[in-house]
Amino acid sequence: MLRARKPSASEADAPIIVDPPADFVGDGCSMFPDGDYGDCCQAHDRDYFRGGTKAERKASDKRLEQCVRAKGHNFLSKMIYLGVRIGGVPWLPTSFRWGFGQKKN
């Protein structure tokens, strides 16, 4: 016989992660020119909409850096990485913060 169990405090407080809608369009490279690496920023915006753990945020920021670097922008990729690490923290009241698409409980 299966029994329902009461969720733990951490499970009850955990947010339900919502993926961006299929027609989602981010703002590109927030507060930065959308050069030939705009597709990198759009993918990054989808990650930021969704949010998640600190490790997931860091991985997303690293993917952005690597994508911009792969387009031949070595120095710029480092500047963009620093910008998202500093400006994308989830506690800033910005439209581009980590997890911006999630509703607060």
C-alpha positions as CSV (number, residue, x, y, z in Angstrom):
1,M,0.0,0.0,0.0
2,L,1.4,3.4,-1.0
3,R,1.1,6.3,1.4
4,A,1.4,9.9,0.6
5,R,4.1,11.7,2.6
6,K,4.2,15.2,3.7
7,P,6.8,17.2,1.7
8,S,9.8,18.3,3.7
9,A,10.1,22.0,4.5
10,S,12.7,22.4,1.7
11,E,10.5,20.7,-0.8
12,A,7.4,22.7,0.1
13,D,9.4,26.0,-0.3
14,A,11.1,25.0,-3.5
15,P,9.8,27.0,-6.5
16,I,8.2,25.3,-9.4
17,I,10.5,26.0,-12.4
18,V,8.6,27.2,-15.5
19,D,10.3,27.1,-18.9
20,P,10.0,30.0,-21.2
21,P,7.1,29.9,-23.7
22,A,7.8,28.7,-27.2
23,D,7.4,32.3,-28.5
24,F,9.7,33.8,-25.9
25,V,12.0,36.5,-27.1
26,G,14.5,37.9,-24.7
27,D,16.1,41.3,-24.8
28,G,19.3,39.9,-26.2
29,C,22.6,41.1,-24.7
30,S,21.0,43.1,-21.9
31,M,22.6,46.6,-21.7
32,F,25.3,45.5,-24.2
33,P,25.4,45.7,-28.0
34,D,23.9,42.7,-29.8
35,G,26.8,42.1,-32.2
36,D,27.2,38.9,-34.3
37,Y,26.8,37.0,-31.0
38,G,23.1,37.9,-30.4
39,D,22.1,34.3,-30.7
40,C,24.4,33.5,-27.8
41,C,22.6,36.1,-25.7
42,Q,19.2,34.8,-26.7
43,A,20.0,31.3,-25.5
44,H,21.3,32.8,-22.3
45,D,18.1,34.8,-21.9
46,R,16.1,31.5,-22.0
47,D,18.3,30.1,-19.2
48,Y,17.8,33.3,-17.2
49,F,14.0,33.2,-17.6
50,R,14.0,29.7,-16.2
51,G,16.5,30.3,-13.4
52,G,17.6,27.4,-11.1
53,T,20.5,26.7,-8.9
54,K,23.7,28.7,-8.4
55,A,25.6,26.0,-10.3
56,E,23.1,26.2,-13.2
57,R,23.5,30.0,-13.4
58,K,27.3,29.7,-13.5
59,A,27.1,27.0,-16.2
60,S,24.8,29.2,-18.3
61,D,27.1,32.2,-17.9
62,K,30.1,30.0,-19.0
63,R,28.1,28.8,-22.0
64,L,27.5,32.4,-23.0
65,E,31.2,33.3,-22.6
66,Q,32.2,30.2,-24.7
67,C,29.6,31.0,-27.4
68,V,30.8,34.6,-27.7
69,R,34.5,33.5,-27.8
70,A,33.7,30.9,-30.5
71,K,32.6,33.8,-32.7
72,G,36.1,35.4,-32.4
73,H,35.5,37.8,-29.5
74,N,38.0,36.6,-26.9
75,F,38.3,39.9,-24.9
76,L,34.6,40.7,-25.3
77,S,33.5,37.3,-24.1
78,K,35.3,37.9,-20.8
79,M,33.7,41.4,-20.4
80,I,30.2,39.9,-21.0
81,Y,30.9,37.1,-18.6
82,L,31.9,39.5,-15.8
83,G,28.8,41.6,-16.6
84,V,26.4,38.7,-16.2
85,R,28.1,37.4,-13.1
86,I,27.8,40.8,-11.4
87,G,24.6,42.1,-12.9
88,G,22.5,38.9,-13.2
89,V,22.3,38.0,-9.5
90,P,18.7,36.9,-8.6
91,W,18.3,39.5,-5.8
92,L,18.6,42.6,-8.0
93,P,15.2,44.0,-9.0
94,T,16.1,44.0,-12.7
95,S,14.2,42.6,-15.7
96,F,17.2,40.4,-16.6
97,R,18.1,38.9,-13.3
98,W,18.5,35.1,-12.8
99,G,15.0,33.5,-12.7
100,F,13.2,36.6,-14.0
101,G,10.4,34.5,-15.5
102,Q,9.5,32.8,-12.3
103,K,6.7,33.8,-10.0
104,K,7.5,34.3,-6.3
105,N,5.7,32.0,-3.9
